[in-house]
Amino acid sequence: MITITLEHPVQEDLALLHARHHGAMHADTPPESIHMLPPDALAKPGIRFYVMREAGRALGMGALKALSGTHAEIKSMHVLMEERGRGLARLMLDHLIAEARVAGIVRLSLETGAQPSFAPARRLYEVAGFAYCDPFEGYHPDPMSAFMTLEI
């Protein structure tokens, strides 16, 4: 059974998830174009961090970062490579969208990579209804970034 729960991002059993996410973000992106948050930053006020587990094992993560008013950003969405192909990323995305709605969010945005290695992520967001947009709160145009948004 898959569960997704609100948890603290700094936990020993989440080290693999964070390490894999870090590695994936640094694989083909220059440091100045990486916008991921380290685990301790994901624990700051205004960020809700969710963990996907199966039989207690952490398989995925995702976060909602409050921006302004009723606008939030998806951060640190990641599913372990060996668990992909099971629909878990879509399950996490649907959970984040549902949680945003419950919190009164009406616009959900994200930044992801523009490189070919990020094509599956962009496709996931496109299928969920996200549209490409200009950079939002705190971001600037970057050829390595794709910005997307969804009115919910």
N, C-alpha and C positions, 0 to 999 in steps of 0.2 A: 504494500500500500504506500502510495506517495503522499507525503504531507508537505505543506508549505506553512511555516510559522515565522512570526516576528521574533527575531533573536538579536543578541549582541554580536557584532561583527568580529570581535576579538575573542576567539575561542581556539583552543589547541586543535580541535578536530576540524577546524575550517582552514588550517594552514595549507593543505593541499589545494583546495579551491582557490585561495588567494594567490598561491604560487603559480598555479596554472593560468589564472587570469593575467597575472603580471607578465608571465612569459609570452602569452599570446599577444598582449598589447605591445610588447617590445620586439616581437619577431620581425616585423617589417615596417615599423613606424619610428621615425626619428623622435628622440626624447622631447623636443619642443612641440610635437604634435600629439603627445599622449596626455589624455585628460582624465585618466582613471584616478580614483581616490584610494589611498592606502587604507588598510583595515581600521586604524585608529581614527581616521578622518570620517569614516562611515559611521562612527559612533557619536558624532556631533549632533547637537539639537537640530531639528528640522529634517533629519534623515531617518527613514524607516527602512530597516534592513531585514530581508526575508531569506530563509534558508529552506531549500527543498531537500527532503530526506526520504530514504527508503530503508526500512528496517534499521533506523537510527543513523545510517550512513549519509553524510552530506554529499549530494549529487549536483546541486546547483545553488545559485544565489542571485539576488537582484535587490535593488534599492529604489526608493522614491525620495527625491530631494525636493523639499519645498523651495519654490522660487518666489514669485510675488503673487499675492492674492490667491487666485484659483488656478495657478500655473505651477506644474511640478515637472521634474526631470527624472527619467529613468537612468540609473547609474549602476555600474558593476554587474550587469547581467551576464552570467556565465554558467554553462553546464559542462561538466567534465567530458572531455573528448570521447572517452570509452562508453559514455552513456548516451551519446547523441544518436539520433535516428529513431528515438522512441516518442517524439513529440513533447519532450520535457521542456524545451525552450518555449514552445507555444503555451504550455501549461503555466510556466512562470510568468510569461508576458500577460496572459489572460488574468492571472492572479493580481499582478501589479495594476492592471487597468481597473479591475474590480475594486481593489483597495483604494485607488485614487478616487474613484466615483464615490465610495462611502465617505471619504474625507472631504468631499465637496469640490474636488478638482474638476475643472471643465476643459483644461488644455494640458496635454501630456507631451513633452518633447524629449528628444535624445540627440546625442552626438555619437556617431560610430565612424569606423574607418571607411575611406573611399577606395582603398586598395582592393584588388581582386580577392584577397584572403578574407575580406569582410562581406563578400557577396551573399553568403548564406544568411548572415545577420540582417543585411539590408532587405533581402527577400522576405524574411520572417516579418519584419516591420511593415513592408509594403502590403503583404497579404492580410495583415491585421488592420489595414486602413491608414497607416501613417503616410503622410505626404512629405516630400522634400520641402525644406523651407530655408530661409536665411538664418545665419547664426543668431542665437538668442542669448539671453542674460549672461554676460561675461565672456562669451565666445567671440572670436574674430574669424573672418574668412581664412581658410586653410585648405590647400589642395589635398591634404591627407584626411580631411574630415567631410562627412556627410551629415547634415542636420535634417531632422525629421520631426514632424509634429502630428498630433491627433486631437481633434475636438471630441471630447467624450461627454 
